[in-house]
């Protein structure tokens, strides 16, 4: 059983469309991280959110941490083929980083 | 600055055998964490080493073990391999304790297939 539930599991969209990926848990986390993993590579950190209600923007990517620090979302505006990858959320607690199963995003030209 | 290096990248073993995977962290990083990644379960935390001491352990059987050397390089060992051990094993390093808000830097992984 995953401590962190990510939805949807798979998302296929056309270039230029917007998308949102969700990360939910019943647990409270001291911080939450988002990673992107491309085929044949390890995950790469995109952002860390720490404060409940925090919103961070990274170019076309917007990350939000829920007020109760139990959930988070990742929104991509005007997706590009380079955004294709496995998006992973990870919650930090008690010295451990627990990962969700990931959302596979495919952006076609 | 060299990234996290994992060897071997690919390996095939048969049931009952054992395997040792190696990880060289980024120079200066003292924490090394190991994760198992499978399509069904995602990334599952195996253990974390900091300054040669195991600081945290996930819910894996005792067949999974690891160690860290004085130069921060780490190895993990899986004994009596089972079919279900087939997975991508990822190593990640960080300057401080990896389970805190610090960034994890991942290697490309070692893909293990058990036949």
Interface residues (C-beta under 8 A of the other chain):
Chain A: X2 X30 X31 X33 X40 X41 X42 X43 X44 X45 X48 X50 X88 X90 X92 X94 X95 X96 X97 X98 X99 X100 X101 X102
Chain B: X4 X33 X35 X40 X41 X42 X43 X44 X45 X48 X55 X56 X58 X90 X92 X97 X98 X99 X100 X101 X103 X104 X105 X106 X107 X108 X109
